Amino acid sequence: MAEFEVMRERVMRCFEAGALATGPFDSRAAASTDMGNVSLAIPSIHPGIGIDSLPAVNHQPEFAAPSADRALRDGAVALAWTAIDCATDEAVRTRLLTTP
C-alpha cells in the first residue's frame, strides 16, 4: 500500500499539472465503488471508459450515443486481453498467484 500511495501521489500531480493548463481541478471528484475492497483481496483493475455523450449523462436516452457502443467494445477487448495476459504471460501469472 505504501508503494501504491507514492504512485498515486505522482499520478495526481500529473493530473494537476495537466489541469492547470486546461482549467480547474478538483481532486475530490470521484465515483464510488467497492473496487477498493476487492483490490485489497486480489489483484484488480478498474478502468474508466469515456463515451463522449455530453451533455447527456447516465440514465438519459442520449447517453447511449453511438460512441457508447465503441467504448463498450474497446472496454471488452481490453478486459479480454488482460485475461489473456494473466493466463499466458508467465511473469504476470506468477505475480498474480503469489500476491498475498
Secondary structure, DSSP 8 states (H G I E B T S, - for coil): -HHHHHHHHHHHHHHHHHHHHHS---TT-----SHHHHHHHS-----------TT--TTSGGGS-HHHHHHHHHHHHHHHHHHHHHHH-HHHHHHHHH--
